[in-house]
């Protein structure tokens, strides 16, 4: 099985402009993501897909492989599709590795790849929520899935709702899972989903995975023990550096 790792990296960011180029202990965020992804045993190649010369030149400066893509793509999934089309050789799957997760673990990527068997349309990872503050944060996507480990729904709200329980009781009453923002797409499915129009559920929650579910695609869920640290704001960066003990 041939799997291509793609790191979508756009320059603009509403809450943290040019965040993929921010310095983290002597290396940019995108360089850290790239180097971590290259350690994954399951990936045939790793490339960055960007929309700006500034990022392209930077990736080339540290020896990374990078492709220029349209600045008009609404999602990283669309950017991945364009980067896939630029490849000389065919691939069975693409894994979308977020450009704002500088501490992504190679083991997480390999765990996601292990779910793929040619029959799987799409796949992603979740991890158990243990912090009550994360449970009710709209910035953290929560996931429910069936006994076949196929996603039922993603939401910014806490799902399922625990009727009659106080907020501090929810973690005692149910096991909740949060989404680890990394996706695997079978390449023919990737082409199909990028042709779909935004769905009503997607518009309601601003979550593109709901477009796929609403159109009948299945999303395989893997449970990982590894935590994920996304950088969406300068405050997130400071917290992450503290956790990772980076000055």
ABEGO torsion letter per residue (X at the ends): XBBBBBBBBBABBAABBGAAABBBGGBBAAAAAAAAAAABAABABBBBBBABAAAAAAAAAAGBBBBBBBAABABAAAAAAAAAAABABBBABBBBBBAABAABBAAAAAAAAAABAGABABBBBBBBBABAAAAABAABBBBBBBAAGBBABBBABBOBBBBGBBAAAAAAABBBBBBBBBBBBBAAAAAAAAABBBBAAAAAAGBAAAAAAAAGBBBBBBBBABBBBBBABAAAAAAAAAAAGBX
